[in-house]
Amino acid sequence: MADKGRALADRAGVPRVALGELVGCPECGGPAEVVDEFVLTATDGPIRHVKVQCLHRHWSVLPADRCPPAPLGGTTAG
């Protein structure tokens, strides 16, 4: 269902990632949960960012449209 959440956009056309959605951890590739979302203003317009935490307790903040897809089949070594 992650792709369905990414298909949504707010009124400004900024991609949305839902709180609680599973994505991939940018650091280890394991499953990570979106725990916060916010918009930062940039010269090209607003950019939606998300904060994710993975099972290995890595924290990352990145643009919502750059979230890796959730891994298939559970966790990875990391």
C-alpha positions in Angstrom: 0.0 0.0 0.0 3.0 2.3 0.2 2.7 3.2 -3.5 -1.0 4.3 -2.9 0.2 6.7 -0.2 2.8 8.1 -2.5 0.3 8.7 -5.2 -1.5 11.2 -3.0 -0.5 14.8 -3.2 -1.7 17.9 -1.3 -3.2 20.9 -3.1 0.3 22.3 -4.0 1.1 19.0 -5.7 3.7 18.0 -3.1 3.9 14.2 -2.7 2.5 12.8 0.5 3.7 9.9 2.6 1.4 8.9 5.3 2.3 8.7 9.0 2.9 5.1 9.9 3.6 4.1 6.3 6.5 1.6 5.9 9.3 2.7 3.7 12.9 1.6 3.3 15.6 2.8 5.7 18.0 5.0 3.7 20.9 3.8 5.9 20.5 0.0 6.1 17.7 -0.8 3.6 15.5 -2.4 6.3 11.9 -1.5 7.0 11.3 1.9 8.5 8.2 3.7 9.7 7.3 7.3 8.9 7.0 9.0 12.3 6.7 12.7 11.3 6.0 14.8 8.2 6.5 18.5 7.6 7.0 21.0 4.8 10.1 23.2 4.3 10.1 26.1 2.0 12.6 26.2 -0.8 13.3 28.5 -3.7 11.4 26.2 -6.0 8.4 26.0 -3.6 7.4 23.8 -0.7 9.1 20.5 -0.2 7.5 17.8 2.0 9.9 16.0 4.3 9.5 12.9 6.5 11.3 11.6 9.5 11.7 7.8 9.5 12.9 5.3 12.1 13.9 1.8 11.2 14.0 -1.4 13.3 17.7 -0.9 13.9 17.0 2.5 15.4 18.4 4.6 12.6 16.7 8.0 12.2 16.6 9.9 8.9 15.0 13.0 7.6 14.6 13.2 3.8 12.2 14.6 1.1 9.1 12.5 0.9 9.6 11.8 -2.8 13.0 10.3 -2.1 11.8 7.6 0.4 13.1 4.2 -0.6 10.4 1.6 -1.1 9.7 -0.8 1.8 11.8 -4.0 1.5 9.9 -7.2 0.7 10.1 -10.2 3.0 11.0 -8.6 6.3 14.2 -7.2 7.8 17.7 -7.1 6.4 21.0 -7.4 8.2 22.4 -4.0 9.0 
